[in-house]
């Protein structure tokens, strides 16, 4: 689907991290873990980036989480950071097959911006009456309120800026119906895959989205 979407809300959810909520176009359907392409023309030059949904469901709205590095942010990141209610952006999607599909237990390993799909998948799983565990690596965590709420609702949540091995070993149980997800940049994905292997988890069956 290609559509122009309107911002309904934008808020800071951590240092250099914002969550942007958009009106969902008619007929737009997506699952947590899928992603959309946002694009705009700035000073005559076209820009486009992919962002994974951070909302557990798409109803009237959907949300993405965007990391903004003040020192390295390009024109498009700065454009997104300045968006407010009523602003418009071009959107296409959804894309991606590595998303939540009603699994009875989800284990989400997230690095950096992977926290967006992590909280979305875990929230959706709990809402559906399923189990959830999140292992999130970042030295400056985002979405801390949602992570705390997940713990309160019964999810296992580990936030670390160190080695993943022990946390992944505890989270990956091998229970029937368990699905492991990995979201993050390449270095994190490599580390997560190694930790899954060390935990005797099913790497081949894991749903992995490498952000590059």
N, C-alpha and C positions, 0 to 999 in steps of 0.2 A: 504494500500500500504506500502511495505517496500522498502526503497531505501537508497543509500548513496548520501547525498546532500553536495554541495560545497558552502562555504561562498563566497558571492560576496561583502559584506561590513559589517562593524561593527563600531558602534559609540556610544559615551556616550550620553544619553538623560536625564541625571539627576545624582544626587549623588548616587553612587553605583548602577546605572541602565544603561544597555546597550541594544541597538537594534541591532539584528543580522539578516542580510538579506541573504537568500540562493537561489541558482538556484532551480527552481521548476522542478521536474522530469517530464518526458513525462507522460501525463495522470493524473497528480495530480490536483485535484480540491477541493477547500475548501472555506467556507464562513466565514466572520468575526464573531468571537465568537466560532468557532471550535478550537480544539487544536491538537497538534502533540506530539509524544514522541520522544525525542532526547536521544541517548545513545552512550556510548563509553566504551572501556576497558582501564583502567588506572592502570599501575603497576600490571597487571594481575587480576584486579578486575573489574567486570562489574558495570556500573552505568547507570541509566535511570531516566529521569524526564519529566513531561508533561508541555508544554508551549502553552498558547493560542496565536493564530495569532494576530498580531497587524497591519497587512496590510489590507486595505479595499477590495482589490481584489487579486486574485492569477492569475498572467499572466506569465511572464517569471521568476518571483521571488516571494518569500513570506518572511514575517518578523515575528520574535518573539521578545518580550521584556523580558529581564532577570534582576531580581534584584540580586545584589551581595553585601552581607554584609561582609565587610572585616574581622570582628571579628568572625562571625559565619559561613562563607562560607566553604563548604566542598570541597573535591577534584574535584568533577564534576563542581561545580559553578566556581571554579578557572580556570578549563579547558575551560569552555565557555567564561569566561572573557578574556582569552588570545587568543581566536580565531581571525584570520585575513583572508584577502582575499586569497582564494585558499585552505584553510584548509577544511577537510571533517569530517562529522558526520553522524552517522546512524540515520535514521528517519523512523517512521511509523505513519500512520494516513491518513486522519484526523479522529478525534473522536468528539463526542458530538452532541446533537440535539438542544441545547439551543443557537441558533445562529440567525443572521439576515436572514429574509426571505422576504424582500421587504415591510415591514410594513410602513404604511403611516406616522407614527410618532413613533420615538424611544426615550425612556427615559432610560438612562444607569446609574446605580448607581455602582460606582467603589470604591474599597478600595485597597490601596497599588498597587500590581501588576495588579489589575483589570483595571488599566488605559490603558493597551495595547489593550484589546478588546474594551474598551470604545471609544478610539479615532478611532479605525478601523470601528466600527459599525456606529458611528456618521458621519465619513467622507463618508462612503458608502451610508448612507441614504441621505445626502445632495447631493451627486453626482447623485443619482437616482431621485432627485427632491422632496424628502420627508423632513419631519421635524425631528430635533434632539435636545435633551437636555441631558446634562451630569452633574451628581453630583459626585464629586470625593473627597474622604476623604484621606488626607495624610499630615503629618507634614513636609514633604520634597518632594514636587511634582516632578514628572517626566513628560516628553513629553510636557513641557510648550509651546514650539513653536507651536506644533500641536494643542494644546488646544486654544491658541490665534488665530490661523488661523481659527479654527472652529467658534469661536465667530465672527470673521470678515466675515465669510461666512453665518452667520445668525443663528447659533446654540446658544442655551442657555447653558452657562457653569458656574458652581459654583464649586470652589475649597475651601475646608474647612478642618480644623483639629479639628472641634468641632461637635456639635450636628447636625444631618441630618434633623431633623423634618421639619423645615420651608422650607429648600431648596427642599426637596422632595414634600412637599405640593404644592409648586409653580410649580414644574416640572410635576407632575402627574395631568393631566387635565381631564382624563376620556373621551377624545375625541374618536370618532369612529375610529377604526384602530390603536389606540395607543398600543404599546407594551413596557412593562417594563422589563429591563434586570438587573441582579445583578451579579457582579463578584468580588470575594474577599475571604479572609479567613473567618473562621467560625464566629468569633466575629463580623466582619463587616456585614456578611450576616444576622445575628440575628438582628443587629441594623437596617439594611436596611429594613428587613421585617416588623419590628415594625413601622418604619416610613411610609411604604406603607400603612399599616393598618390604621395608624392615618390620612392618607390622603384619606381614603376611596377608596384606589386603589384595584385592583384585584390581591391579593397575589397568589391565586391558578393559575391564568393565567400568572404569571410572569415567565420569563425564568431565572433560577438561577443556577450559577455554583459556587459551594463551593470548594475552593482550599484546604480545610482541616484545 
